Amino acid sequence: MQQVTINQFSQHLSDLIEAALKGEEIIIIKDHQSAVKLTPVLPVKQHRKPGSAKGMVTMSDDFDEPLEDFQEYM
């Protein structure tokens, strides 16, 4: 466990983030007390379910038609 002050944290931000990503626990101290613990966000693994968005996405019939606002650019 590594303890750093807010000033040290701001000066060595990228190094401390890399250390946290490698599993090291980083404690940030404010006013001589532990204030924040820096830990990596672990990805949530979800199993894909084919067809789960069926019917949620629609496309208008005139999707491919040129937009009137852009006539002068064409």
Protein Blocks (a to p, Z undefined) as FASTA:
>chain_A
ZZddfklmmmmmmmmmmmmmnopacdddeehiafbdcdddddddddddehklgokaccdf
klmpccfklmmmZZ
